């Protein structure tokens, strides 16, 4: 979500439609647009476990951001009609943002990603109703997210305000590949997954399918490399089996350069996401698009916005993962075995990149969205 916010800010800056990014997170590097990220006083800056210090820091940061918000509101009083685009609404800051926009008359746009709709509807349904009533524009990262909003809240949502996440094409090209923490034999077939290791990504299904194919003797000189961290790591390690077998590796956090090396080297990318009994949601799936950009065949789940992300792309398949039963594992295993055997041709990279760029160029999407009203 932070990366999507960065891309939106950068694109709006290029379109000369941007004021500043307002965030409580202090930025450590230079960015190509103005940022208001006030650093707290040194007495509050230490990241310790003190509840009092944490609350004082949050109050200070909120006060600083409110001060900046007043400046935005004053600009509106001067006739410039600024818009506050909230790229993630939560239960902590959401009510304050709504209150501030109401008393200042500031125009409000809100972007929804998916999973927060489920969480807010369960815990703060009134907040979603208030956002729907007050926001001038509601934006959704996929049609699936828009449909989820309507399903969860019973409220109609605009049919045209879809803003798909996009790749930072310049950054992808400029990033220098970096060595991985494991050596990959030159003749090995490589499968990969790079994501936050949470249950909805379905990597436990991919690991299980890979192990079944390996135990059946179908994956000679084939590796499965998993990058990322998260609460599923221990479960995945257990499913992967003894480390001495050395065919499934957990790489931990990967830099952009390491990720580029891995995806460029991989034959296929595994991401059989599902909704965890409708308690979680993959709003779009930009990691799958990135893998396709680097030439990987991709396997994703049919749940959420993933069909929108990779459905039109050559070399990409969708697994019906929602029931997460043995049939799903069999389908994933077949995908793995076909690409190990080389019976499925590799996707044409230039055509894939053209399709991705045409569909997901964020600047073009924003121009289209901004001109609609």
C-alpha positions in Angstrom: 0.0 0.0 0.0 2.9 2.3 0.8 4.4 1.6 -2.7 1.0 2.3 -4.3 0.8 5.6 -2.5 4.3 6.5 -3.7 3.3 5.7 -7.3 0.2 7.8 -7.1 2.1 10.7 -5.6 4.8 10.5 -8.3 2.2 10.3 -11.1 0.2 13.2 -9.8 3.4 15.3 -9.5 4.2 14.5 -13.1 0.7 15.6 -14.0 1.1 18.8 -12.1 -1.9 17.9 -9.9 -0.1 17.2 -6.6 0.4 19.3 -3.4 2.2 17.1 -0.9 2.2 13.7 0.7 1.0 13.8 4.3 2.3 10.9 6.3 3.2 10.1 10.0 6.1 8.0 8.7 9.4 9.9 8.6 11.0 9.4 5.2 14.7 8.3 5.1 15.4 9.1 1.5 14.8 11.7 -1.2 11.5 11.5 -3.0 10.5 13.2 -6.3 7.6 15.2 -4.7 7.0 17.3 -1.6 6.4 15.3 1.7 5.1 16.4 5.0 6.4 13.8 7.5 7.2 15.6 10.7 9.8 14.0 13.0 8.7 13.8 16.6 10.9 15.4 19.3 13.9 13.2 20.4 12.3 12.5 23.7 9.4 10.7 21.9 11.4 9.3 19.0 12.7 6.1 20.6 10.8 3.1 19.4 10.3 1.3 22.7 7.4 -0.7 24.1 6.2 2.0 26.5 2.5 2.4 26.0 2.6 6.0 27.3 5.4 7.0 25.0 3.7 5.4 22.0 0.5 7.3 22.7 2.3 10.6 23.3 4.1 10.1 20.0 0.9 9.4 18.2 -0.7 12.5 19.6 2.2 14.6 18.7 2.3 13.3 15.1 -1.5 13.7 14.8 -1.2 17.3 16.0 1.5 18.0 13.5 -0.4 16.5 10.6 -3.5 18.5 11.7 -1.5 21.6 11.6 -0.5 20.8 8.0 -4.1 20.0 7.2 -5.1 23.5 8.4 -2.8 24.9 5.8 -4.5 22.8 3.1 -7.9 24.0 4.3 -6.7 27.7 4.1 -5.7 27.1 0.5 -9.2 25.9 -0.1 -10.6 29.1 1.4 -8.4 31.0 -1.0 -10.2 29.4 -4.0 -7.7 26.6 -5.0 -10.2 23.8 -4.1 -7.6 21.2 -3.0 -8.5 17.5 -2.6 -7.3 15.2 0.2 -6.8 11.7 -1.2 -6.7 9.2 1.6 -4.9 6.1 0.3 -5.8 3.9 3.2 -8.7 4.4 5.7 -8.4 2.8 9.1 -10.3 2.8 12.4 -7.7 5.0 14.2 -7.3 8.0 11.8 -10.4 7.6 9.6 -12.9 9.3 12.0 -10.5 12.2 12.5 -10.0 12.7 8.8 -13.8 12.7 8.2 -14.3 15.2 11.0 -11.5 17.5 9.7 -12.9 17.5 6.1 -16.4 18.2 7.4 -15.5 21.2 9.4 -13.1 22.6 6.8 -15.1 21.8 3.7 -12.1 20.0 2.2 -12.9 17.7 -0.7 -12.3 14.1 0.2 -11.3 11.1 -2.0 -10.7 7.7 -0.6 -8.9 4.7 -2.1 -9.9 1.2 -0.9 -7.7 -1.9 -1.3 -10.0 -4.7 -0.1 -9.0 -6.3 3.1 -9.7 -3.1 5.2 -13.3 -3.2 4.0 -13.7 -6.6 5.7 -12.1 -5.5 8.9 -13.9 -2.1 9.1 -17.3 -3.7 8.3 -16.8 -6.1 11.2 -15.5 -3.6 13.7 -16.6 -0.1 12.6 -19.4 -0.4 10.0 -20.5 3.1 10.8 -17.2 4.4 9.6 -17.7 2.9 6.1 -21.2 4.4 5.9 -19.8 7.8 6.8 -17.0 7.6 4.3 -19.5 6.6 1.6 -21.8 9.6 2.6 -19.0 12.2 2.8 -16.4 11.3 0.2 -16.6 13.1 -3.1 -14.9 10.2 -4.8 -14.5 6.5 -3.9 -11.6 4.8 -5.7 -11.0 1.0 -5.8 -7.9 -0.9 -6.7 -9.9 -3.4 -8.7 -13.5 -4.2 -9.7 -13.4 -7.1 -7.2 -12.7 -4.6 -4.4 -15.6 -2.4 -5.6 -17.9 -5.4 -5.6 -16.6 -6.4 -2.1 -17.5 -2.9 -0.8 -21.1 -3.2 -2.1 -21.4 -6.8 -0.9 -20.1 -6.0 2.6 -21.9 -2.6 3.1 -25.0 -2.9 1.0 -24.1 0.6 -0.4 -23.8 1.4 -4.1 -20.3 2.2 -5.3 -19.3 4.2 -8.4 -18.8 1.8 -11.3 -16.1 3.8 -13.1 -13.6 4.8 -10.3 -11.1 1.9 -10.6 -7.4 2.7 -10.1 -5.3 -0.4 -10.6 -1.9 -0.6 -8.9 0.9 -0.3 -11.5 4.6 -1.2 -11.8 7.2 1.5 -11.5 8.6 0.8 -14.9 11.5 3.2 -14.6 12.5 1.8 -11.2 12.3 -1.8 -12.5 14.7 -1.0 -15.4 17.1 1.1 -13.3 17.4 -1.5 -10.4 20.7 -3.4 -10.5 20.4 -7.1 -9.9 22.0 -8.3 -6.7 23.3 -11.8 -5.7 20.9 -14.1 -3.9 21.7 -15.6 -0.5 21.8 -19.1 -2.1 23.6 -20.4 -5.1 21.4 -21.6 -8.0 22.9 -24.2 -10.3 23.0 -23.0 -13.9 20.9 -25.8 -15.2 18.3 -25.8 -12.4 14.6 -25.1 -13.0 13.5 -22.4 -10.5 10.1 -21.7 -9.1 9.6 -18.7 -6.9 7.2 -16.8 -4.6 7.9 -13.3 -3.2 5.3 -11.7 -1.0 4.3 -11.1 2.6 4.0 -14.6 4.1 0.4 -14.6 5.2 -2.2 -17.3 4.8 -4.3 -15.7 2.0 -1.3 -16.0 -0.4 -1.8 -19.8 -0.4 1.9 -20.7 -0.3 1.1 -23.7 1.9 -0.7 -25.1 -1.1 2.2 -24.4 -3.4 4.7 -26.0 -1.0 2.5 -29.0 -0.5 2.1 -29.5 -4.3 5.9 -29.0 -4.8 6.7 -31.6 -2.2 4.2 -34.1 -3.7 5.8 -33.7 -7.1 9.3 -34.0 -5.7 8.5 -37.1 -3.6 7.1 -38.7 -6.8 10.4 -38.1 -8.5 9.1 -35.6 -11.0 11.3 -32.6 -10.1 14.9 -33.5 -10.7 17.2 -30.5 -10.4 14.3 -28.2 -9.6 14.2 -25.6 -6.8 11.5 -23.6 -5.1 12.7 -20.3 -3.6 10.4 -18.3 -1.3 11.2 -14.6 -0.5 9.5 -12.6 2.2 8.6 -12.7 5.9 5.4 -13.0 7.8 3.4 -15.1 10.3 3.2 -18.2 7.9 7.0 -18.8 7.9 7.0 -21.5 10.6 4.1 -23.4 9.0 5.8 -23.2 5.6 9.1 -24.5 6.9 7.4 -27.5 8.5 5.5 -28.3 5.3 8.8 -27.9 3.3 10.4 -30.8 5.1 14.0 -31.4 6.2 16.4 -28.7 5.1 19.0 -31.3 4.1 16.9 -32.1 1.0 17.8 -28.6 -0.2 15.0 -28.1 -2.8 12.9 -25.5 -1.0 14.7 -22.4 0.3 13.4 -19.6 2.4 15.3 -16.4 1.5 13.8 -13.9 4.0 13.4 -10.3 3.1 14.7 -9.5 -0.4 16.0 -6.2 -1.6 14.7 -4.9 -5.0 18.0 -6.0 -6.6 17.7 -9.5 -5.1 14.1 -9.8 -6.2 15.0 -8.8 -9.7 17.6 -11.5 -9.8 15.2 -14.1 -8.5 12.3 -13.3 -10.9 14.6 -13.0 -13.9 16.0 -16.5 -13.1 12.6 -18.1 -12.3 10.6 -20.2 -14.8 7.4 -19.7 -12.9 5.9 -17.8 -10.0 3.5 -19.4 -7.5 0.8 -17.4 -5.7 -2.4 -19.6 -5.3 -4.2 -17.0 -3.1 -7.6 -17.7 -1.5 -9.9 -15.8 1.0 -9.4 -17.9 4.2 -13.1 -18.5 4.5 -13.9 -15.0 3.4 -11.9 -13.4 6.2 -9.1 -12.1 4.0 -8.9 -10.6 0.5 -6.3 -10.1 -2.3 -7.4 -6.8 -3.7 -5.3 -7.0 -6.9 -1.9 -8.8 -6.7 0.8 -6.6 -8.0 3.5 -9.1 -7.2 2.1 -11.5 -9.8 2.2 -8.7 -12.4 5.8 -8.0 -11.5 6.7 -11.6 -11.9 5.0 -11.7 -15.4 6.9 -8.5 -16.3 10.2 -10.4 -15.7 9.1 -13.3 -17.9 7.7 -15.8 -15.4 4.8 -18.0 -16.0 2.4 -17.2 -13.2 -0.1 -19.3 -11.2 -2.6 -17.2 -9.1 -5.9 -18.0 -7.4 -9.3 -17.0 -8.8 -10.2 -15.0 -5.6 -10.2 -11.2 -5.3 -8.6 -9.0 -7.9 -6.0 -11.5 -9.1 -8.0 -12.5 -12.3 -8.0 -8.8 -13.2 -4.3 -8.5 -12.6 -3.1 -11.5 -14.6 -6.1 -13.0 -16.4 -5.3 -11.3 -19.8 -1.6 -12.0 -19.7 0.0 -14.9 -21.7 1.6 -17.6 -19.6 -0.6 -16.9 -16.6 -3.1 -19.3 -15.1 -5.7 -19.2 -12.4 -6.4 -22.0 -9.9 -9.8 -22.5 -8.2 -8.3 -22.3 -4.7 -11.3 -21.3 -2.6 -12.0 -24.7 -1.2 -8.3 -25.4 -0.7 -8.8 -29.2 -1.0 -6.6 -31.9 -2.6 -7.9 -31.0 -6.1 -6.3 -27.6 -5.7 -2.9 -29.2 -4.8 -3.2 -31.5 -7.8 -3.8 -28.5 -10.1 -0.8 -26.6 -8.7 1.3 -29.8 -9.0 0.3 -30.2 -12.7 1.3 -26.5 -13.3 4.7 -27.2 -11.7 5.3 -30.5 -13.5 4.4 -29.1 -16.9 6.9 -26.2 -16.6 9.6 -28.5 -15.2 9.2 -30.8 -18.2 9.2 -27.9 -20.6 5.9 -28.9 -22.2 4.5 -25.4 -21.8 6.1 -22.7 -23.9 7.5 -19.7 -22.0 5.4 -16.5 -22.4 6.6 -13.9 -24.9 8.1 -11.3 -22.7 7.8 -8.3 -25.1 4.1 -9.0 -25.6 3.5 -9.4 -21.9 5.2 -6.1 -21.1 3.2 -4.3 -23.7 0.0 -5.6 -22.3 1.0 -4.7 -18.7 2.1 -1.2 -19.7 -1.1 -0.6 -21.7 -3.4 -1.7 -19.0 -1.6 -0.5 -15.9 0.1 2.8 -16.7 -0.8 4.8 -13.6 -0.4 8.2 -15.1 -2.8 7.3 -17.9 -5.3 5.8 -15.4 -5.2 9.0 -13.2 -5.6 11.3 -16.2 -8.7 9.2 -17.2 -10.1 9.2 -13.7 -9.5 12.9 -13.0 -11.2 13.9 -16.3 -14.3 11.9 -15.6 -15.7 14.6 -13.3 
